[in-house]
Structures are given as structure tokens and as C-alpha cells.
Amino acid sequence: MNKRELVDAISDRLGSKKAAAEAVDAILETIQTAVAKGDKVAITGFGSFEKADRPARTARNPATGKTIDVPATSVPKFKAGADFKNLVAGKK
């Protein structure tokens, strides 16, 4: 499911495609902004989003064997909640 399909699915419940698109955009923007600032966003039953820091490291190009320095970076991390995990696993 992509963003357009998500908006379509939500618009069936809200009755308006415009309202659904605004809701999806607002949720995504809020989560992205909070995580970028270093805040943890936890949605009970669904999961949590947080910022993870990766240290600098040395890696190897598998094609050439040459070593390269990979700089430190921050990445978003998602951890699924128990209810979400159970739903995907087919448990009640």
C-alpha cells in the first residue's frame, strides 16, 4: 500500500479525500518532525518511532575490496507494538 492507497482507504471512513489527504500529511509530518528533533513518538498498540545514531565505521566495497570510511549518521527507527505484532502473526 502506498500513500495514495492509504488516503483512499481513509477517505472511505472520513467521506472526503481532501480531509483524508490532509490527515495523512499532518500525521506523517508531525512524526517526521518530532523524530528528527530526537523525540520518541509512541502510538499505543501500533509502535514507536525514534532517532537512532549510527557511529562512524570502516566498511569494505564488496566489488573492489577497497575500504571506505562511512561517516556517523542518524536514522529513523521503528519498533512495532505488541498488538501490531500479534495482528501480523495472526494471533488475537
Secondary structure by P-SEA (a helix, b strand, c coil): ccaaaaaaaaaaaaccaaaaaaaaaaaaaaaaaaaaabbbbbccccbbbbbbbbcbbbbbcccccbbbbbccbbbbbbbbcaaaaaaaaccc
